[in-house]
Amino acid sequence: MTKLGLSLALLCIISFVYSEDVPLIRQEFKDKSSNKINAQITAELQASYLYQAYSQYFSRADVALPGFHKFFEEMSKEEREHAELLMDYVNKRGGELSLADIRLQDTCNVISEELAKQMTLGRDTACICYFMSAKREKSNTACGLRDIWFNGRMAMEDALVLERYVNEQLLALRRDSDDDPHLCHVIEHHFLEEQVDSIKKFGDYIKQLNRAGSGLGEYLFDQKLQ
């Protein structure tokens, strides 16, 4: 048998074993649930990517806010861990994992849409994409000049609306999972409480930053985050 023939034969055996073994693992785990979890994985990875962008932005030499850098670095790691937990869960239940492309602009579009719905924050643009994207745009009417945009409050506002969006997706997943007790258990015990805590935390930080103002106030708040 040629090497090509042997490889094809092994592939067929592997495919057969996989197709035979998966039904032994998978029990009352619907394709709809698997697809929604895959969408949630994308949402968690989008949040992680945004927080990573903010972390690196605040680490820039001309911004130099190490507390914000550390905070968003930790938030990025936390969201990535959420995504990994969901990936492990899909495989544990015998589902099919499907990963989507993660782009910073897609995440900023989500935030901009959520900002437009709220309008209590007074803007409808996620400015981080203008300052950290590959296009390297120098300015935007809604965001001002990149060289002077150091505001940590806007970062917290973007994070708040994104956390609310992720929570909405989780709540929708929970509502659609009434006939899957184990999935309900995982969502309720590993995700929902943490999302509520995050939303409250970001809301408190925004209020505190509003009081502190820019300049020295922001610097002192940065010290608190270290």
Secondary structure, DSSP 8 states (H G I E B T S, - for coil): --HHHHHHHHHHHHHHHHHHHHHHH--S--HHHHHHHHHHHHHHHHHHHHHHHHHHHHTSTTT--HHHHHHHHHHHHHHHHHHHHHHHHHHHTT---------HHHHHHHHHHHHHHH-SSS----THHHHHSTT---EETTTEEGGG---HHHHHHHHHHHHHHHHHHHHHHHHTTTT-HHHHHHHIIIIIHHHHHHHHHHHHHHHHHHHH-STHHHHHHHHHH-
